[in-house]
Structure formats: C-alpha cells, structure tokens
Amino acid sequence: MPRQVDHVSRRRLIAEAVCRLADERGLEGVTLRDVAARAQVSMGAVQRCFRTKEEMLVFTLGHIGELISERVQARLVRSPAQSAGTALGHAATEVSLLREEHRAEARVWLAFVAQAAVSEALATTLKANYATLQKAFAHLVSAAAEGTDRAVPLDPQREARTLLALADGLTTHVLIGHLTPQEAHDVLHAHLAGLWE
C-alpha cells in the first residue's frame, strides 16, 4: 500500500525551508534543489507540491502572513480585557517585527516585499495580506476612537494604512541599524498616542 503524504504539512515544511534559505541568502538564493535539501525531501516531492518556483514563493508568502496574523491573534487573546487602543498597539507591535526573536522573519518578509515589486503573483498575495491587516487595524481604530473627543474625527481606513506603512518602515530601519528596536518601538507608540489626542 502506498504511503499517504500529508500535502498541507509537506507544503508548510517546504515553506519553512524557503524562509530559512531566504534569511541566509535572499530570495535570489532560493533554488528548488536547495529547498529540497533544507526540507529533507526529494526534488520530486517539492515539484509535486509546487509546479513552479513562483508558486512555491507565493505559498511561502501566504504562510508568513498567516504566522504573523496568528501571532497578532495570540497576543490579543493573552490580554482579553484591554481597550481597543491597547489592542491596536499590541497588534501594530507584532506586525512591526521589531523584537530580536522576529529578526529573521523580518528579513524574509522584506525580501518578499522587494520581490513583489517585480512579481505580480507575489504582489497580489502581499496586497491580500495587507488588506486583511488593514481591515483589522481600521476596526480597532474605529472602536478606540469612539471614546475620544477629537476636534477632527479619525478616518479609520487612512489611519490603518498609515500604521501599516509605519510598521513596515520601522521594520526596515531596525534591520539596517538606523534605529534600535527600542527607538522604533518609541516612534510607533508615540504615533499611536497621538491618535487619541
């Protein structure tokens, strides 16, 4: 009887291998042969899971987005009695990938962002990831703004877009050493505090 293969688990295993290689070499250094070796599967197994390298990269980008979303959700679940403004701060901090334990993930994420500028398939996946985050951020901004007496009301969509752009920018500044993680954290939270003034 042939052995049953869990293709979902195999695809995730391959995506993790892509991430490790991308962290070490950038996306240009990711080959099917090296991915197979890193995942400890055959080239044929990789090719059965993904018809092309681009398909493998698109899946991996989606996988990264899922991991970040899961981490945001886990962070929010750990502190369920918080205000919407506090929840927004926690979510933005997680998305910013500023902590040391997220440094490899941040390098991989930015490698995919750079590649998405020249790959429509990756850009489409990235836009979907950002749209999901923007929707969640806009909801939190809207909920947090309900209790404030601002002279000018907040535009939740605009503020969510601004926050996502700030998070990506801070990730880059930390990775290249322009800002320390603490400085980036301070910038992010100063921006958030300014929303409620």
PyMOL commands that set and color helices and strands:
alter all, ss='L'
color gray80, all
select helices_A, chain A and resi 7-25+27-29+32-39+43-49+53-78+84-96+100-116+120-145+156-175+181-195
alter helices_A, ss='H'
color red, helices_A
deselect
rebuild
show_as cartoon
